[in-house]
Amino acid sequence: MILFAFLLVPLVGLSALPEGSISSTAHDDYILCAALSADETILATGSADGTIRLWDMEDGSPIRRLRGHTDYVRSVVFSPNGEQLVSGSDDGTVRVWNVESGVLMQVLTGHSDYVRSVDVSPDGSLIASAGDDATVRIWKLQSGAVEYVLRGHQDYVRSVAFSPDGRHLASAGDDTTIRLWDMESGRFIRSLRGHTDYVLSVAFNREGDRLVSGSSDGTLRIWESENGRLIKTIEGNYQTVRTVVFNQNHLAAGFDDGMVRLWNENGERLLWEEQLHKDYVNQVVFSSNEEVMISVSDDYTIAFISRETGKETARIGGSAGGRGLPAVPLFTDTHILNDGGVLAVSTAGNLWRMNADTGTKIYQISVEDTPLYAVTATTGSDLGALGGRQGGIYLFDPVAGSAVAALGRHDGAVMALDFNPDGSLLASAGEDQDVMLWSIESGEMVQKLRGPTAPVEGLDFSPEGKYLAGASGDGTVRVWYAKTGRIFRVYRAPAGITDCSFSPNGELVAASCADGRLRIWKMSSGELAAQFETEEETLSSLVYMEEGRIAAGSAGGSIIRLAGNFQEPGGRISPVTWQAHTDAVNSLDYNPSSRLIASTGNDGSLHLWNARDNSLSFSFSTGPRSPADEGDVPEYASGLYMLSVAISPDSSTLAAGTSTGKINIWDFSTGDLITTIAAHSDYIRDVKYSPDGRLLASGSDDGSVRLWNTGDWSLQSVLEGHEDYVRAVAFSPDGSILASAADDGSVILWDVEEGYLMQSLYGHEDFVRDVRFTQDGRNIVTASDDGKVFLWSVATGRRLREFGN
């Protein structure tokens, strides 16, 4: 096979890259709130990851991360002078931070449940906080003393807002009411009633004479604040209104379906509506001149929006979740090679090749400029293709794990890939709703197939390569002629279709549907040949194993295997269900020569099993070791994600750093759990064994590096010096020095024996993701989000060479 006209890109082995680390993410979980400083130079965001991040508004770069809350950060607001930031959290506290230094100044306790909203009075003297304990508390900003406890709501209080003159406070909650309070006396003034469901957000206009509220009843309501009269109800078959903001000339709202809408001030005219997010829009913020809007979402992103057009001008974050793409588990996609090897794309966006007999990792590779999402290979396993979350498509050698070429890209995540039978064409489907056909010989796109009104999540070439089928969330399976791109047939279902597959003889097309049904159509006539109803709400993936046999994955975690006559309606079908996963099955692959089926799930596991006798070949999982495990799921496995793994030099033990701050140690030969170490108070991003195996190093989001004796797993040293997440650790070849890299842009060299800081290396301008020693131990190499790779002298700490832009 001849390849030309490609831009070659390196794929690099990143075994030191922590599992779960994804570049360019704004937060590691849902972004729940945002606020602009008074001079509009700093943006603050709060997240379900428990942190607050400060961003430079000039270039969108991160300034610092504020850590202290132990649960979701629901609300943030700057003081009028911009010197303090106030935050409210599900940990029940209100916290006050110094913006310039990031120092925590006060922790205000008094709420007995989640704090949902905070606001600061216009003169900067008072803080208002709203809680799930049905109270509103008024605090003095400088002293932290409680001024008033306002009672009257009969359910959770979701939102508070001071009037522009500071004389009044509005509060809103799940009792469907808005309550107005006098701030001079703390007296209740009146209730505003009209919403029929929870009131989630409330805001005054700039003059203070009007108030807007948004509710899960799908409406916005505008009120006269002086007398409580309802002026206008804005409705339009909208989803839940999660956030509202009232500025001088405009009214904006964010919705649960990712929409942001803008009206004129009186709400009489809708100026624009845009799908700016893939999940809940939790807050919308205006700049003072109203030219720029900012929205934050459960899709992990911050969008900067032109107020005039509603179009996105910039975005921070992405890739790590949200409902727009499937949740990212330990493995997102899998493919079985002819030799029985298993290819799997991991949470971190790296590709693993694993031994089918043992489950051991043979190699790990990653494309430099994008986290990976999808993988496939040719029938002969001589060429593989990778799809990225940023839209890139890459070719590689699946046997050696080496790079071949960058092929092209979509405007959004690559959702599915498939080679035609002779390997001359690659089909790709993107989040941009396009399906593209690429010539492997020329490297050019030869067809762009259109028609679906939603992203195509599954692709399959017919056995002879004449047709290509695509499964779409718009409830269709479209079958195109591969040569011309014309549509041959469209099969329709009343629910979204998540995957499709041709039968081995090419006479049938099967589809897994979001209504829990598996549908099979005849290619010749387009008639429905069979329909199988399951007890599952959604079927999530599908493989046509052989004539009369199909396997379908479900949102409930089970794999349903069907055998029967699918040629005629009413043909006898025999189902067998294997409860393989504890969460949705997101990917299935079948290899007819080896009769192996691979499945990955949102529980973080990958299972490989033999279709001949349904026996399990291996499981690689953060949870129970196999579906056959009996009894309760052990506590260490519940709700846990492996973020980093390391095998001891003698291959006797495997260490895994987890999202709970624990390190699990397994016997590598048996898979038995040896011990669990309560190692850190936050995510463990990297673990490494020393060359002699006597020590294990761990780096964590709590900012520390720790050394553990592998003899009894006792703590030897706590190494503190970083001011942010520690992303990577590495031992020198002789084991005498440990290097650590962190989000604060620093790299630190530590004396392993004595535990002291030898040198701090500065030069990177962004997160440092990886650090490695050269083979002779004289130098180290570091890689950062600033796009640069540095070579350093270990002896002097001097930077010797720079690679990158």
Disulfide bonds with the S-S distance in Angstrom:
none
